[in-house]
Amino acid sequence: MKATEIARNVYWVGAIDWNVRSFHGYSTPRGSTYNAYLIKGDTNVLIDTVRRPFFDQMVSRISSVLDPKEIDLIISNHVEMDHSGSLVPAQDLTGAKILASKRGVEGLALHHEGLEIDSVEDGQELRIGDRVLKFIETPMLHWPDSMFTYLVEDKILFSMDGFGQHLASSKRFDDEVDKDVLMYEAAKYYANILMPFGGQVLKTFEKVKDVEIKMLATSHGIIWRRDLNSIINAYLSWAKGETKEKAVVVYDTMWGSTQKMAEAIVDGIASEGVETRPYRLSDSDRSEVMRDILEARAVVVGSPTLNNGMFPSVADFVIYMKGLRPKGKIGAAFGSFGWGGGAVKALRENLEKAGLTLSFEDLEMRYVPKEEEILKCFEYGQKIGKEIKGS
């Protein structure tokens, strides 16, 4: 396996995971990469490592450039095991000291025993021969220990979990892959990992707004070298909670009643000229739903009642969404019941806790909705559609 030179004497030496299908609780149908980088010079520096099962891939790629024992320093931008998992064997092999943020030193000590680690300060610069590294702390993007490393002369920002995607590819750069696929996976990554930290994303942009960047060397997926503005502008929009005239209707059904309601609500919203996307949860992956919710103005959730509560798949989704804390979105709750209700009340409580603004009365129906009740669902959707267009 060979390294890929991404700039003069700067190499991608990471690993490609073609087979991973689940990561952080969401689906990764296109696989992923664990990106590590080697800077060759008077001081040879390895920036991050890979998941432990892929250590040999990384070593093979490093060996195509230099003897791994010639590595003098290892930078750890993030404690999480998909990046730090090979630090112990890497230090054993190279004898190199590891540098991390102060919180990173603390976290690495808890994850791995026996590592020799020193901490760096926010904004600290380190000369490595004819080049300079600058360390930029980015707490809560998406862990407290996270930081960027900036290669000053080459204007490369090693951006850790910022701007990444779970996308396995034999290509390394944004101009070598399908842009629609790339942006889709970047949005899905943001929605399912970084959505709760929009405020921190904006603070980070303030810290680096005057830094000239020619390349975003991410920790997962594709490296950005050509169209940096597209991903940077997208991140700014997502972090600000900007939305489109779009609704996502999420539901599940037991005997078809809630589905009938959902279909009529979808028709009602769409009749107002609003883009509408329904998801039946028993046939949908929650991470794909969250990718659509990222840019939606309204989230409408429906559930049948089971044991006086939400249907299990709906409860799972709502709890997942609550953890991601979407901002600036309209919410609505609907559902059906037989002998006794409870699902819609639980839905409202959880949607409010998730940060949605529920400006509509709940819509609840008993047993199979009749024709006049289907019309009521359609009109309910119309009201939501008008609210979306008016907000």
C-alpha atoms as one frame of an Amber mdcrd trajectory, in Angstrom:
protein
   0.000   0.000   0.000   1.314   3.431  -0.947   0.952   6.876   0.547  -0.662
   9.703  -1.430   1.277  12.959  -1.602  -1.196  15.799  -0.983   1.410  18.606
  -0.922   5.195  18.793  -1.076   6.425  16.167   1.419   2.964  15.900   2.995
   1.272  12.521   2.616  -2.041  10.829   3.337  -1.149   7.581   5.122  -4.575
   6.601   6.460  -6.798   3.577   6.003  -9.888   2.810   3.925 -12.712   0.922
   5.634 -14.845  -0.326   2.751 -17.041  -2.503   4.959 -18.115  -0.412   7.968
 -21.898   0.041   7.913 -22.571   1.576  11.305 -20.757   4.409  13.065 -21.846
   6.546  16.038 -25.276   4.935  15.835 -25.956   5.824  12.238 -25.611   4.005
   8.948 -22.532   4.293   6.739 -23.547   2.501   3.527 -20.600   3.999   1.625
 -18.003   2.953   4.217 -15.449   5.378   5.622 -11.778   6.257   5.926  -9.559
   6.962   8.916  -7.217   9.666   7.723  -3.687  10.038   9.063  -1.042  12.333
   7.594   2.749  12.287   7.429   4.892  15.417   7.132   8.398  14.527   5.964
  11.310  16.823   6.707  14.018  17.594   9.262  11.380  16.548  11.792   9.076
  13.790  10.589   5.581  14.225  11.985   2.594  11.857  11.984  -0.749  13.602
  12.434  -3.264  11.200  13.977  -3.508   7.457  13.562  -6.256   5.000  12.589
  -8.568   2.483  14.197  -6.481  -0.298  15.696  -7.511  -3.025  13.188  -6.134
  -0.805  10.392  -2.728  -0.120  11.948  -0.932  -2.302   9.398  -2.504  -0.333
   6.533  -1.139   2.888   7.978   2.323   1.448   8.586   2.441   0.078   5.042
   1.681   3.503   3.607   4.189   5.235   5.877   6.809   2.693   4.824   6.356
   3.673   1.179   7.735   7.118   2.135  10.176   6.463   4.973  11.083   3.982
   7.692   8.396   4.415  10.385  11.170   4.433  12.989  12.253   7.798  11.537
   9.042   9.460  12.779   9.996  11.996  15.449   6.621  13.275  16.623   2.961
  12.231  16.654   0.117  14.769  16.887  -3.158  13.546  18.345  -5.979  15.927
  17.418  -8.739  13.858  19.034  -9.003  11.137  21.675 -11.733   9.045  20.035
 -10.633   5.538  19.163 -11.105   5.818  15.405  -8.170   8.272  15.535  -6.217
   7.323  18.643  -6.690   3.565  18.467  -3.214   2.959  17.014  -1.284   5.404
  19.198   0.148   2.713  21.494   1.592   0.501  18.705   2.650   3.626  16.795
   4.629   4.929  19.758   6.047   1.477  20.427   7.212   1.273  16.803   8.554
   4.803  16.414   9.530   5.886  19.913   8.010   9.287  19.026   6.532  11.594
  21.637   2.835  12.422  21.330   1.398  15.944  21.509  -2.269  16.670  22.295
  -4.417  19.395  23.841  -4.577  19.517  27.635  -7.949  17.759  27.577  -6.499
  15.384  25.023  -3.696  14.390  27.393  -6.301  13.699  30.053  -8.484  11.672
  27.689  -5.638   9.680  26.170  -4.408   8.711  29.634  -7.859   7.268  30.329
  -8.018   5.428  26.992  -4.467   4.111  26.726  -1.918   3.173  29.372   1.778
   3.947  29.157   1.763   6.649  26.483   4.344   9.421  26.637   2.306  12.581
  25.967   2.909  16.313  26.267   0.234  19.005  26.037   0.137  22.009  23.710
  -1.572  25.348  24.242  -4.271  26.910  22.083  -2.481  29.014  19.459   0.927
  27.514  20.229   3.320  27.217  17.300   5.978  24.543  16.845   8.826  24.733
  14.321   9.593  21.462  12.559  12.613  22.218  10.361  11.595  24.602   7.596
   7.908  24.456   8.567   5.690  25.563  11.434   2.722  23.792  13.000   0.054
  25.812  14.806  -2.394  24.202  17.212  -5.979  25.511  17.419  -8.227  24.148
  20.146 -11.788  23.393  19.001 -13.550  22.126  22.130 -16.826  20.306  21.495
 -16.151  19.737  17.811 -17.167  17.294  18.814 -15.377  16.295  22.055 -13.814
  18.575  24.689 -10.282  17.532  23.641 -10.638  18.247  19.912  -8.171  20.508
  18.108  -7.050  21.450  14.607  -3.441  21.461  13.455  -2.428  24.050  10.857
   0.621  23.671   8.618   1.483  27.329   8.170   3.660  27.352   5.050   1.435
  25.002   3.065  -1.810  26.492   4.408  -3.202  23.036   5.191  -5.722  22.750
   8.023  -5.861  19.254   9.492  -9.460  19.708  10.566 -10.146  16.521  12.525
 -13.916  15.836  12.552 -14.767  19.121  10.881 -15.800  18.947   7.196 -15.565
  15.135   7.099 -17.782  12.481   5.576 -18.133   8.739   5.958 -17.165   7.899
   2.396 -14.759   5.154   1.372 -13.038   5.894  -1.912  -9.905   5.050  -3.844
  -9.745   8.794  -4.580  -8.504  11.318  -2.054  -9.728  14.747  -3.195 -13.037
  16.564  -3.636 -12.458  17.247  -7.347 -12.038  13.500  -7.990 -15.428  12.297
  -6.717 -19.102  12.963  -7.439 -19.887  16.295  -5.773 -23.534  15.416  -5.067
 -22.490  12.264  -3.209 -19.768  14.169  -1.376 -22.073  16.951  -0.183 -24.806
  14.467   0.747 -22.406  12.535   2.971 -20.956  15.748   4.423 -24.471  16.899
   5.367 -25.336  13.532   6.864 -22.113  13.613   8.884 -22.881  17.096  10.205
 -26.511  16.233  11.012 -25.660  13.119  12.996 -22.472  14.219  14.762 -22.027
  17.987  14.806 -25.609  19.309  14.821 -25.695  19.866  18.621 -22.565  22.024
  18.420 -23.589  24.738  15.969 -22.573  27.441  18.427 -19.103  25.948  18.744
 -18.836  25.688  14.954 -19.485  29.420  14.672 -16.954  30.187  17.421 -14.373
  28.111  15.587 -14.982  30.052  12.374 -14.300  33.252  14.312 -10.986  31.803
  15.480  -9.834  30.801  11.992 -11.533  33.412   9.776  -8.223  35.198   9.126
  -6.288  31.971   8.515  -5.592  31.342   4.831  -6.600  27.792   3.996  -5.744
  26.048   0.734  -6.644  22.546   1.860  -8.941  20.963   4.454  -7.377  17.647
   5.428 -10.234  15.889   7.204 -10.165  12.911   9.536 -12.811  10.976   7.572
 -13.497  10.747   3.877 -12.341  13.119   1.186  -9.798  15.965   1.431 -11.016
  19.373   0.223  -8.557  21.108  -2.110 -10.641  22.606  -4.936 -14.090  23.729
  -3.800 -13.517  24.754  -0.190 -16.185  27.465  -0.319 -18.981  24.953  -0.883
 -18.317  23.032   2.324 -17.388  26.108   4.384 -20.564  27.954   3.366 -22.634
  24.841   4.025 -21.182  24.555   7.545 -21.942  28.191   8.258 -25.530  27.712
   7.083 -26.016  24.524   9.104 -24.442  26.038  12.206 -26.757  29.050  12.011
 -29.774  26.746  11.707 -30.791  28.099   8.312 -33.641  26.120   6.734 -35.542
  25.676   3.497 -39.287  25.627   2.845 -39.333  21.935   3.595 -41.126  19.540
   5.945 -40.151  16.069   7.085 -42.999  13.823   8.207 -41.746  10.953  10.362
 -44.029   8.190  11.559 -44.617   4.532  12.076 -47.819   2.551  12.004 -49.234
  -0.581  13.585 -52.395  -1.365  11.621 -52.249   1.396   9.021 -54.230   4.141
  10.747 -51.284   6.408  11.529 -50.000   5.881   7.993 -53.314   7.075   6.548
 -53.038  10.177   8.698 -49.416  10.747   7.663 -50.215  10.444   3.952 -53.020
  12.998   4.211 -50.814  15.397   6.195 -48.062  15.048   3.578 -50.580  15.846
   0.822 -51.812  18.866   2.763 -48.324  20.306   3.267 -47.361  19.659  -0.356
 -50.575  21.368  -1.569 -49.077  24.614  -0.241 -46.080  24.230  -2.555 -43.766
  23.086   0.241 -41.214  20.330  -0.349 -42.280  17.395   1.808 -40.481  14.142
   2.614 -42.251  11.318   4.502 -40.373   8.570   6.360 -41.955   5.427   7.752
 -39.488   4.474  10.467 -39.851   0.715  10.174 -38.510   1.108   6.621 -36.071
   3.998   7.177 -32.766   4.633   8.859 -32.876   7.353  11.493 -29.582   8.891
  10.345 -30.971   9.372   6.832 -34.014  11.051   8.389 -31.773  13.413  10.355
 -29.902  14.346   7.181 -33.206  15.592   5.716 -34.201  17.289   8.966 -30.947
  19.291   8.924 -32.330  21.731   6.341 -36.071  21.301   7.000 -38.190  24.015
   8.592 -40.753  21.640  10.087 -40.623  18.189  11.648 -43.966  16.394  11.982
 -43.936  13.149  13.946 -46.685  10.545  14.240 -47.117   7.400  16.302 -49.756
   4.815  17.145 -50.252   4.168  20.842 -48.726   1.014  22.278 -49.026   0.329
  25.999 -50.106   3.939  26.583 -46.928   5.257  24.985 -45.100   5.784  21.720
 -44.483   2.992  19.254 -40.915   1.658  19.886 -39.432   2.813  16.564 -40.865
   6.314  17.061 -39.608   6.474  20.640 -36.145   5.446  19.451 -36.127   8.156
  16.787 -37.389  10.909  19.067 -34.783  10.117  21.722 -32.084  10.104  19.033
 -33.257  13.450  17.669 -33.493  14.910  21.163 -29.786  14.213  21.647 -28.965
  16.074  18.417 -31.007  19.133  19.486 -32.106  20.584  16.118 -32.603  24.338
  16.318 -35.106  26.762  14.830 -37.661  24.189  13.691 -41.446  23.954  13.838
 -42.811  20.736  15.295 -46.137  18.918  15.305 -47.387  15.653  16.810 -50.103
  13.310  15.559 -51.192   9.719  15.956 -53.899   7.141  16.436 -55.066   4.920
  19.269 -57.566   2.179  20.051 -58.873   1.788  23.593 -56.571   4.303  25.224
 -54.194   7.019  24.035 -50.847   8.258  25.284 -48.491   8.284  22.299 -49.247
  11.812  21.121 -48.891  13.284  24.598 -45.508  11.586  24.980 -44.544  12.793
  21.510 -45.310  16.411  22.350 -43.318  16.248  25.581 -40.276  14.787  23.846
 -40.436  17.050  20.796 -40.480  20.078  23.077 -37.493  18.698  24.973 -35.757
  18.261  21.614 -36.067  22.014  21.077 -38.869  22.071  18.497 -41.514  24.799
  18.637 -44.939  23.136  18.676 -47.328  25.845  17.549 -50.111  23.461  16.457
 -52.598  21.498  18.474 -51.909  17.778  18.540 -53.897  15.687  16.077 -55.128
  12.380  17.502 -57.680   9.934  16.106 -59.271   6.747  17.340 -59.115   3.577
  15.278 -59.209   3.860  11.462 -59.689   7.482  10.358 -62.931   8.094   8.471
 -63.227  10.165   5.309 -64.009  13.364   7.201 -61.036  12.702   9.509 -58.711
  12.213   6.536 -59.855  15.634   5.330 -59.044  17.015   8.772 -55.517  15.574
   8.429 -55.156  17.201   5.011 -56.243  20.560   6.452 -53.796  20.063   9.330
 -51.046  19.644   6.752 -52.191  22.780   4.957 -51.860  24.777   8.179 -48.331
  23.449   8.636 -47.470  24.299   5.031 -48.749  27.876   5.453 -46.740  28.250
   8.666 -43.589  27.050   6.894 -44.039  29.571   4.091 -44.831  32.366   6.516
 -41.897  31.808   8.865
